[in-house]
């Protein structure tokens, strides 16, 4: 028994003198580090989700970045605990990252722009936007690209570098959107009756906001018509339905009241030659 204890003591002495202590330290750092990273990630995710300044994409990005930095720090701590010099590893890692960065300039540009998109939030998932001439509903905002679904159900992937370099029109950001329709009416029609007919149609549509009040006035003397301009305000989601319903409703109202909408036409007059000239030609 005494010999076994002496052998055990000798084993531990050899183990500790041969670098075993570093292995024990590294194992302890690994276990505690993983536990700390999990707790840190959970706390950051919980805090980010509750923050009013960050949406889902921004909170996910913040959580992933914090997790990445924590894992890199844990890896460096493990290397140091095992007795290796971290200075050379950091230098080699920096050289590799520099080479990767030079070879992936476009991808890194999209990544940087993706971070800017997440935090500046010119649009969100579900918004109807126009990005450099491409119109559609935003489905996903990723670190490298934005996925847009067009009105004819096509999926368009736009690199983030292109997104921030283009003019962005967000049709969904404001609570109300103005709708404008130009209505031509024959010159012989009564202006007050036209205004009364259109006003009745507008007031009957509950989707049209009462404030700002609708605008309907004679705005132009056209070449063959009196041109009236109608402006109403509605929610972005009702914009097209309201426009088409107004056009149909106003047409019915005009026909019921006998108000005519002119269409372009040409009167052709045939001039006959004098009788004397015709006799000479004969």
Secondary structure in CASP SS format (residue, H / E / C, confidence):
PFRMAT SS
TARGET T0000
AUTHOR 0000-0000-0000
METHOD secondary structure of the structure
MODEL  1
X C 1.00
X H 1.00
X H 1.00
X H 1.00
X H 1.00
X H 1.00
X H 1.00
X H 1.00
X H 1.00
X H 1.00
X H 1.00
X H 1.00
X H 1.00
X H 1.00
X H 1.00
X H 1.00
X H 1.00
X H 1.00
X H 1.00
X H 1.00
X H 1.00
X H 1.00
X H 1.00
X H 1.00
X H 1.00
X H 1.00
X H 1.00
X H 1.00
X H 1.00
X H 1.00
X H 1.00
X H 1.00
X H 1.00
X H 1.00
X H 1.00
X H 1.00
X H 1.00
X H 1.00
X H 1.00
X H 1.00
X H 1.00
X H 1.00
X H 1.00
X H 1.00
X H 1.00
X H 1.00
X H 1.00
X H 1.00
X H 1.00
X H 1.00
X C 1.00
X C 1.00
X C 1.00
X C 1.00
X C 1.00
X H 1.00
X H 1.00
X H 1.00
X H 1.00
X H 1.00
X H 1.00
X H 1.00
X H 1.00
X H 1.00
X H 1.00
X H 1.00
X H 1.00
X H 1.00
X H 1.00
X H 1.00
X H 1.00
X H 1.00
X H 1.00
X H 1.00
X H 1.00
X H 1.00
X H 1.00
X H 1.00
X H 1.00
X H 1.00
X H 1.00
X C 1.00
X C 1.00
X C 1.00
X C 1.00
X H 1.00
X H 1.00
X H 1.00
X H 1.00
X H 1.00
X H 1.00
X H 1.00
X H 1.00
X H 1.00
X H 1.00
X H 1.00
X H 1.00
X H 1.00
X H 1.00
X H 1.00
X H 1.00
X H 1.00
X H 1.00
X C 1.00
X H 1.00
X H 1.00
X H 1.00
X H 1.00
X H 1.00
X H 1.00
X H 1.00
X H 1.00
X H 1.00
X H 1.00
X H 1.00
X H 1.00
X H 1.00
X H 1.00
X H 1.00
X H 1.00
X C 1.00
X C 1.00
X C 1.00
X C 1.00
X C 1.00
X C 1.00
X C 1.00
X E 1.00
X E 1.00
X E 1.00
X E 1.00
X C 1.00
X C 1.00
X E 1.00
X E 1.00
X E 1.00
X E 1.00
X E 1.00
X E 1.00
X E 1.00
X E 1.00
X C 1.00
X C 1.00
X C 1.00
X E 1.00
X E 1.00
X E 1.00
X E 1.00
X E 1.00
X C 1.00
X C 1.00
X C 1.00
X C 1.00
X C 1.00
X E 1.00
X E 1.00
X E 1.00
X E 1.00
X E 1.00
X H 1.00
X H 1.00
X H 1.00
X H 1.00
X H 1.00
X C 1.00
X C 1.00
X C 1.00
X E 1.00
X E 1.00
X E 1.00
X C 1.00
X C 1.00
X C 1.00
X C 1.00
X C 1.00
X C 1.00
X E 1.00
X E 1.00
X E 1.00
X E 1.00
X E 1.00
X E 1.00
X E 1.00
X E 1.00
X E 1.00
X C 1.00
X C 1.00
X C 1.00
X C 1.00
X C 1.00
X H 1.00
X H 1.00
X H 1.00
X H 1.00
X H 1.00
X H 1.00
X H 1.00
X H 1.00
X H 1.00
X H 1.00
X H 1.00
X H 1.00
X H 1.00
X C 1.00
X C 1.00
X C 1.00
X C 1.00
X E 1.00
X C 1.00
X C 1.00
X C 1.00
X C 1.00
X C 1.00
X C 1.00
X E 1.00
X E 1.00
X E 1.00
X E 1.00
X E 1.00
X E 1.00
X E 1.00
X C 1.00
X C 1.00
X C 1.00
X C 1.00
X E 1.00
X E 1.00
X E 1.00
X E 1.00
X E 1.00
X E 1.00
X E 1.00
X E 1.00
X E 1.00
X C 1.00
X H 1.00
X H 1.00
X H 1.00
X H 1.00
X H 1.00
X H 1.00
X H 1.00
X H 1.00
X H 1.00
X H 1.00
X H 1.00
X H 1.00
X H 1.00
X H 1.00
X H 1.00
X H 1.00
X H 1.00
X H 1.00
X H 1.00
X H 1.00
X H 1.00
X H 1.00
X C 1.00
X C 1.00
X C 1.00
X C 1.00
X C 1.00
X C 1.00
X C 1.00
X C 1.00
X C 1.00
X C 1.00
X C 1.00
X C 1.00
X C 1.00
X C 1.00
X C 1.00
X C 1.00
X C 1.00
X H 1.00
X H 1.00
X H 1.00
X H 1.00
X H 1.00
X H 1.00
X H 1.00
X C 1.00
END
